[in-house]
Amino acid sequence: MLDILVALIALGSGGGSDAPMVAAPASALVAEEQVATGKFLTALEVKPILTATKGNWVAVRDYDGQDLVYVTHLWAWRCGLVQIEMAVNGGEYEVWPMPDCHVDSPTPGAITEGDGLPYRAFPGGSVQQLDVRITYDDLSVDTISVARKAVLMP
């Protein structure tokens, strides 16, 4: 839980800091046992869903003079992930923190008030391209690259 608090502090209040977080080296990540739980807690269970919904992984919202980049969909299926990384406009990949899974809850992937906000703010109109890389808890990796207009919320 302390890791989540540190990650949210690094993001700043409202999810809008520009402070990058360094990706964990692949060797530091540890694969988890893949057992179907029926609660969508592992890559075995969430990978088919995230593969089928790649167009929903991220969204951009033009709001109050800012571009808000949302990772709500990924947070909802985070129990089978160990890392989310994103590169904005062809920049370097940065780790985007995600809250712990609520394993003891009937809805382990729910986003609760204590989880923080699933977005980050950028200057208005500045986000034109997003490259997203997710690492599942079996250590397999998947990526997408999307243009602003493909994920811009109305």
Disulfide bonds with the S-S distance in Angstrom:
Cys79-Cys101 1.73
